[in-house]
Amino acid sequence: MRHEVTQRLLENAELGKEGFAPAVEELCLKAESGKADLRERSWSKPENLRKMKSIFYLSLLIAGIHADEFYQQNSSYHNSFENYHNGNGIDSANLSGHKVERSICQFSFYLYRVASSYGNNRNVFFSPMSISTAFAMLTLGAKSETLQQILRVLRFTANDIQEREVHEGFRHLMQTLNHQNTNFHLDMGNVLFVQDQLKLQKQFLRDLENFYEGEAVPENFRNFRQARQQISKYIENKTRGKIVNLLNDLDPATEILLVNYIYLKATWNKTFNPKYTKDGDFFVNGNTVVKVPMMFRMGICKHAYDGQLSSTVVQMDYKERGTAYFILPDEGQMRKLETGLSCESLSRWRKLVSESSTNIFLPRFSIHGKLDLEKILSHMGITKLFTNEADLSGITGQPTHKISKAIHQATMNVEESGTEASAATAMEMVPMSVPVTITFNRPFLIVIVLNNNILFTGKVVNPLEK
C-alpha cells in the first residue's frame, strides 16, 4: 500500500504546474462561494506566489504509555534498506545512530527547560524523540538558513555530524527502536497527508521512505471536514485510540500535513499490587494538597541520591527493555533540578543507582501534554520555518511553503500492573534490613529511556490535572 501511494505521488510530481492547476481552480471557485477568501490573490504572478506562502501543517502526535495488557500485532516495519554509500554497512549505521542519540539527548533537556518555562507551574509532558524525528524529516526538503536553523536547534553541528549522517542515524534508530512483543510494544512512524494534486519532489519522497519509513497519503483538503475526519481516524488507529480529534480545525488551503506518532505500551518488570493502592496526600505547592491514588511496592529497587541535583532517583525497568527514571527533588529544589538536568545526569544515574530494600509510594496518574511548537521552537531559534522567509523548496520544488501550525500532543498513564499473572504477584521477599522509604508526594520529573534514547520526558506537578 505504501509503495502504491508513493507511486501515485511520484506520478503527480511529473505533472508539474498542470497537476497543481485544478487545485488552484477549485479553491478559486470556493472563494466565489464564500468558502475561501482568494479574491485578492493573483496566482498567475510568480512574485505573488513567492509572497504568499502556502499553508503547511506540522502535527506531532504521541500515544499513551501504559502498564496493562498489550495489543498483539505483527510488525509492519519495512526492512529493505539501501547499502550506505561508503560501504561500511552496519558500523557506519551504529556510528550515525550514536551521534543522533547524543544530539537528541542535548535537544531534549534544552526543550524541556523552555517548555517548562511556558508551563506556568503545570504538568509538562512530551516526546523529544518524536519532535526530533519530525523536524529532521523536514530537513530533507529545507534549504539555506531554514535548514541551518533546524539543524542548530536539534543540536546537529557540522563539526560533529554531516547532514547525511543525520538521516542515516534516524534510519538506524527507527530500525532498532520499533519493537513489538508481549511485554514491550514500541511503534513509531511518519506520514505525510498531501493535497491530492500537489507536486512533490521525487527525491524527497524517496528519502522520506528510505530514511524515515515515511508514508505519503493523498488527501483532498478542499473538503476539509471530510479530510479532518479521515486524518483524525487514521491518528486514532495509529495511537490505539489514545489521541482522538486532535485536529479541531483544518484550513481548506492546507497542502501538506506532516504527522509523526510514537506509541509505547510497556509492562513494569516489578509491578505494583492494586490491592495496596490507597488514597494519599500530594502536595502540589505550599497552598494546594490533593488526594491521589497512591500505589505501593515493597521490595528490591534500584535507586540513588544525586547530590549534584539534590534529588532522589528511582530507576524502574520495563520487562525486556526500556527504563523509567522518576526524579524527586528535595523540598524547594525543583529549580535546581530543572536547571542542572543534562545528558551527563543520565550517565551519572546509571553509575549511582544500586539495589536495596525499598518501600516506594508512587501516584497512579495520567499526564497529558500539548505544546505550541511554533512559539517554543521560535524561542529556541527556528524562526524562518514559520514565516514567509521559509525555504522548503526541496519538498515541492518551489520556495512557496511555510509551516503554519506545529502541534505536539502526548499522554501517559502510569498504573500498577502489566499482565494478569503479574497482577497476582504479592509482596516481594526481601533481605532482613530496614527498607528505605521513598514517597513521591510532591512534584517530580519523569524520563523514559530506551537504548540511550530519550523517548519521553515530563514533570508531574499535579497528578489530577486534566
N, C-alpha and C positions, 0 to 999 in steps of 0.2 A: 504494500500500500504506500509506504513512504517513498519508494522509488517511483511509483506511478505519479504521485503528487508532484514530486520534484521534476519529473519529466514534463508534466503539464506546464509548470512554471518556466522551464527551460524553453519550451515552445513559445510561450508568451514573450520570453526575452528576445526571440527572433523577430517579433512583430514591430519592435521599436515604437515610434511615435504613433503609428497606426493602431497598435494594440491598446494604447492609452486613450485614444480619442473617444471611443464610446463611453468611457467612464466620465470624461470631461463633459460630454454632451448630456449625459443623464443628470449630472449634478447641476448643469445649467438649467435643464428642464425643471428640476426641483426648485431652483431659485425662483423661476417664474411662478410656481405654485405656492411659494412662501415657505417651503421646507428647507431651503438653504439660501443664504444671502451671498450671491455671487455676482450681483448686477454690476458692481463697480470693479470687478476683477477682469483684466484683459489677459486671457490665457494665450492669446496668439503672439504676444510680445515677449521675447526672451528676457528683456530686462525686468519685466514684471514677474516672470517666473522665478527669477533669482531673488526678487524681493519677498515673494510670498512663499514661505517655507511650508511644505505640505505637512499635514498632521501625521505624527508618527508616535504611536503609543508604546510605552515600555511598561509592562506589568509583570512584576515578580511575585510568584506565588509559592507559599510554603505550606505543607500539610502538617498534620499533628504528630507528636511523639507520644506514644502510649506505652503502657506496660501491661497490656492484656493480650488476648488471642491474636494470632496473625492471619492475614489474608494469604492464601496459598495460590500463587500464580507462577507460571513458567516465565522466566526472564525473556524479554523481547530484545535484549541487548544485542546490538549489531556489532559483529566481531571482525568484519572484513576491513582491515586497515592496510593502507599502502605502506611499503617499506620507506624508512626515512632516507632522505637524500644523501646523508653522509655515510650510510651503510653500517652504522654502529648498532642498529636494532634496539633491543631492549635496554642496553646500557645507556644509550642516549635518551631513551624514554624515561628511565629512572632518574637520570640527572636533571632533565627538564622538569619532571614531576616534583623533585625535591626543591628546585628553585621556586616553582609556583607555590608549593606548600609554605615556604618561608614568606613569600610576598603576601599570601592570603592571611597568614598569621599577623603580620605587621599591619595590614589593612584592617583586620578585624578589630583590634583594640583601639586603633585610631577612630574608626567608625563608631565604636561603642561610646567613646568619650564625647564625640559630637552629638550622637543620637541621645545620649543621656542628658546632655545639657539642654536639649529641646523637650525633655520628658516632663518637666515640672513636677518632679518627685512622684512620677507614676511608673508603673511597670514598663520595662523595656525588653523586647524580645525580637530577634531577627536571625537570619542565616547569612553569615559572611560568605559562605561557600556559594550560595545561590546568587547573591548580588555580584560577587566577583565574576562568576561564570557568565552571567547575562551581559555585563559590561565588557568583559573580554571578547564575547561574541561580536559586540558592536565594533571592536577594533578591526575585525575582518573587513569592514567597509568604511571605517573612519579614515580621514586623511588630514594631513597638515597639523595645525595646532589642536584641532579637535581630538585627533589621535594621541598626540603627546600629552594632553591634559588627562585623558583617561588612564594612560599608562602610568603617569606620575602618581595619581591618586591611588591607583591599585598597587602602588609600590613596586612597579616593574621599571627598574632603571637600566639604561643602555649599558652601563658598566658591568652589570651583573647578569643580564639576560637579554637575548635578542628577541625580536618580535616573533619570529617563527618558533622559537623555543617556548614562548608563552602558550601558543596554540598546541604545540606538541605536549607540553606539560599538562594542560587541561584534558587533552585526549587521554593521556595516561591515567590521570586521576579518575576520570569518568569510568574508564575500564576497570580500575581496581576498586572503586567505591561502590558502584552499583552491585548490589548483592541481595539475594533473596533466599531465605531458608526458614526453618521452623521457628527459630528464636530471634532472628535478626533480619529485618527487611528494610533495605535502603534502595530507593529508586529516585534517580534524578534525571531530568530530561529538559529539552528545549524545543519550542515550536514557534514558528512564525505564521501568523494568520495574515494573509496577503490579499489586498484588493484583487479580485479575480482577473482583471485585465491590466494589472500593473507589470511593467517590465522590470525584472531583476537581473543583475549581472550573473552570468553563468558561473564565473569563478567564485563568486560569493556563495552561491548555492552549493557548489561542490565542497568548498571549505566548511560551510555550515554543517554539512552532513559528515564530512571526513573527520573534523576535529571535535565537534560538539554533539555528534549524533542528532543533529537538529532536523526537525520536520518542517516542511513548508506546506501550508494548507490554504488553498484558495478560499476566499470569503467575500461575500457581497456586502460590504459595509454600508452601501447606499440604503439597503433595507436594514437599518441599524437595529431595530427592535428584534428582528429575527436573528441577526448576527450576534447581538448581545446574549440572546437566549442560547444559541448554539455554542458559543465560546464558553459561557458560564457552565453549561452542561459538560463540556469537554474538561474544564478545570475541575469540576466537582468529581468526575470519574477518576481523573488522574490523582487527586488528593484524597481519594476514598471518602468523599463526602464531607471532608473537614473544612473546606472553604467553598462556600455557596454564595452565589450572587455577588461576587466581588465587583463586577462592573456595574455600578449603579447607573452610570450614563456612558454613552458611546457616541462620539461625534460622527455624523454620516460622512464627513470628509476624511475620516481616518483611512489611511492606506496600508499601514503595516502595524500589527500588534505583536510585540515580542513577549513571549511568556517563558519563564523558567520556573520549574517546580522541583521541589525536593521533598520526599516523603520518607519518614523514618518511623518504624514501629519496632520496639525492642523490649525484650524481657530482662528484668534485673537478674543478675547472677545469683544474688541472695535477696529474696523477696521479703516484703512486709506481710505479716498475717493480718487480714482485715479485722479480725475479732479484737485486736488490741488497739484499733484506731478509736480515739476518744477526742471529744472537743477540748480545745485548749486555747489559751490566750496568745495572740500575735500582736506585738507592739509595733504598729505602723510608724508611729512617731511619738513624741512626748505627750501628745494630746489625744491620740486615737488608739484604741485597743479593740480588736475584733476577735470573735470566736471562730476558730477554724478546725476542721477535722485533722487531728494530729496523729500521723502514723508513728508506730513504734517498732523498733527492731533491736533485739539484744543478740550480740554475737561478735565474732571476729570481724573487724572492719579496718580498712586502710584509711589512715588519717595522719595529719601533721599540723604543727603550728608554724606559720610563716611569720617570723619576727619582722622581716622587712616590710610586710604589708599589714602587720598587727591583725592577722586573720587566722582562723581555723579552717583547714581544708579537709574535706571528706571526699574520698575517691570511691565512687560506686560504679562497678563494672557491669556491663551488659553481658549476657550469655554470648559466647563465641567471639565477639569483637565489639569494640567501642567502649567509651568511658564517659561518665558524667562527673564533673567536679562541682561540688557545692561549697561555696566560699562564704564563711560567716565572719564578718569583721567584728572586732571588739566594739563595744558601745562607743559611739561617737567617732568611729574610724572609717566610715564608708568612703568619705572623700579621699582619704589616704590610700585606700584600696583601689579606688577607681583611677586615680592619677598614676599609681605605680604599676598597674597591671600591664604586663608585656609578654612577649614570647619567651623571654628568659624566666618569667614566673612559671610558665608551664613546665619548662625543663627543670626548674628547681623543685617543683612539687613532685615530679616523678622520682627524684632522689630523696626527698624528705619523707614521703609517706611510708609508714610501716604498719604492720598488723598488730592489733591488740584487742582485748576485750572491751567492747563499747556498747553503750546504750545510745541509740540515735532517735531523736524526735524530729520528724520532718513533716511539714504540712502536705496534705493531699490537695492539689490545686490544679487549676488550668490557667495558663497565661497566654494572652493574645497581644500581638504587636502589629502596628501598622505605621509605616514610615513614609513620609513625603520625601522621596529621594531627590527630587529636583531642588528642594530647599537645602537638604543636608549636604548633598554632593556639590552643589554650587558653593556652599560654605567651605568645602574641602578643596575646591579648586577646579572642578569640572563645570565651567561656565558656558563655553561656546555651544555645547551639545544641546542646550535648551533655548538657544536664541537663533535669530536669522543668520548668524555667522557660522552655524554648524556646517561641517563638510562631511557628509555621509555618501559621497559620490561613488564609493566602492560598492554600495548596495544597489543603487538604481542607475548609475551612470551619470547622474546629474546632481549638482550640489543644491538641491531644492527641497531638502527634507531636514527636519529637526525633531528632537524628542520633545513632545508637548506634555507628556504625562509619564511619570515614573512612580509607580506604587509598589510597595513591598508589604506583604502581609504574612504573618506567621502565627502559629498557635501550637501550644504544647500542653499535654496532660501528664501529670505525674501522679501515679496511682500505686497501689500496694503490690499487686500480684500479676504474674505473667501467664501462667497456664493453670489448668485445673489441678495438675499434680503438685505444682509448687504452692498453690493456694492452700493445700492441705498441710504444708510444712509448718511445724510448730517452732518453738524456740530452739535456737542452735545450742549445742553443748559447747561450753567454753571452759578454759582453764580456771582454776580456783584463784582468782585475783580480783582486786577491786576494779570494776569497769570504769572507764571514762564516760561521762555523760555529755553529749553534745546536743543542744536544743536549738533548732532553727526557729526561734520565736520573735525574730526581728528581721528587717530587710537583709537579703543576701543575694549573691550572684550565682549564675549557672554558666558553665562552659562545657559543651558536649563535643568530644573529640573522637576522631577515628583515623588511625594511621597518621597521626600528627596533623591532621586536617581539622580545623575548627568548623564543625557543621552548624552549630547554633550557639548563641551567647545571649545573656539577658540578665535583668535584675528584677527580683520579686520584691516589690515594696508593700503590696497588699495582696495576699492570696485570693481575696474575694473580689478583686477588681474585675469588672466586666469590660 
